[in-house]
Amino acid sequence: MTVNAGATLSSRTRERAATTGPTPDIWPQADGSPVSCTEKLMVLRENWEELRGVLRDAFEDAVLMGVDESAMKRMIVEMTTDLISPRSHM
């Protein structure tokens, strides 16, 4: 089977534009106050958008390869639940 990578990328780009959800407006700190540094907010937004794209691509690939949608969503949630805070190493 031959896959046209250019067509796949352009369709994914179009789909991303159509299915992007909202980026959080407020990024709460441990004390509940919002992050207010412009540079930090820019990095957080960029990371969020990149993560959303990678997760969407991984989800779509898995489903197109036959993985059950509900199972894949559970696995993604488990992956985030298993994240260890970098502060725990300080």
C-alpha positions as CSV (number, residue, x, y, z in Angstrom):
1,M,0.0,0.0,0.0
2,T,1.4,3.4,-1.0
3,V,0.7,6.4,1.2
4,N,0.9,9.9,-0.2
5,A,2.5,11.7,2.8
6,G,1.9,15.1,1.4
7,A,-1.9,14.4,1.1
8,T,-2.0,13.0,4.6
9,L,-0.2,16.0,6.1
10,S,-2.4,18.5,4.2
11,S,-5.6,16.7,5.3
12,R,-4.3,16.6,8.9
13,T,-3.5,20.3,8.7
14,R,-7.0,21.1,7.4
15,E,-8.6,18.8,10.1
16,R,-6.6,20.5,12.8
17,A,-7.9,23.9,11.8
18,A,-11.4,22.6,11.9
19,T,-11.2,20.7,15.2
20,T,-9.0,22.8,17.5
21,G,-10.4,23.1,20.9
22,P,-9.8,26.1,23.2
23,T,-6.5,26.7,24.7
24,P,-6.9,27.4,28.5
25,D,-7.2,31.1,29.2
26,I,-6.0,30.7,32.8
27,W,-3.0,28.6,33.9
28,P,-3.4,28.2,37.7
29,Q,-0.3,28.1,39.9
30,A,0.0,25.9,43.1
31,D,-1.4,28.8,45.1
32,G,-4.4,29.3,42.8
33,S,-3.2,32.5,41.3
34,P,-2.9,32.6,37.5
35,V,0.4,32.6,35.7
36,S,0.8,36.2,34.4
37,C,4.3,36.3,32.8
38,T,3.8,36.9,29.1
39,E,6.7,34.7,28.1
40,K,5.5,31.8,30.3
41,L,2.0,32.2,28.8
42,M,3.4,32.0,25.3
43,V,5.4,28.8,26.1
44,L,2.3,27.2,27.8
45,R,0.1,28.0,24.8
46,E,2.6,26.7,22.3
47,N,3.2,23.5,24.3
48,W,-0.6,23.0,24.6
49,E,-1.1,23.4,20.9
50,E,1.8,21.1,20.1
51,L,0.6,18.4,22.6
52,R,-3.0,18.6,21.2
53,G,-1.7,18.0,17.7
54,V,0.6,15.1,18.7
55,L,-2.2,13.4,20.7
56,R,-4.7,13.9,17.9
57,D,-2.2,12.4,15.4
58,A,-1.4,9.4,17.7
59,F,-5.2,8.8,18.3
60,E,-6.1,9.0,14.7
61,D,-3.2,6.7,13.7
62,A,-4.2,4.1,16.3
63,V,-7.8,4.1,15.3
64,L,-7.0,3.9,11.6
65,M,-4.8,0.9,12.4
66,G,-7.6,-0.9,14.2
67,V,-7.2,0.1,17.9
68,D,-10.6,0.6,19.7
69,E,-11.3,4.3,20.2
70,S,-12.4,3.9,23.8
71,A,-9.3,1.8,24.6
72,M,-7.0,4.4,23.1
73,K,-8.6,7.2,25.0
74,R,-8.2,5.2,28.2
75,M,-4.5,4.6,27.4
76,I,-4.0,8.3,26.8
77,V,-5.7,9.2,30.1
78,E,-3.5,6.6,31.9
79,M,-0.4,8.1,30.4
80,T,-1.2,11.5,31.8
81,T,-2.2,10.1,35.2
82,D,1.2,8.4,35.4
83,L,3.2,11.6,34.8
84,I,5.6,12.4,37.6
85,S,6.1,16.0,38.7
86,P,9.5,17.4,38.0
87,R,9.2,19.0,41.5
88,S,9.3,15.6,43.1
89,H,13.0,15.3,42.1
90,M,14.0,18.6,43.7
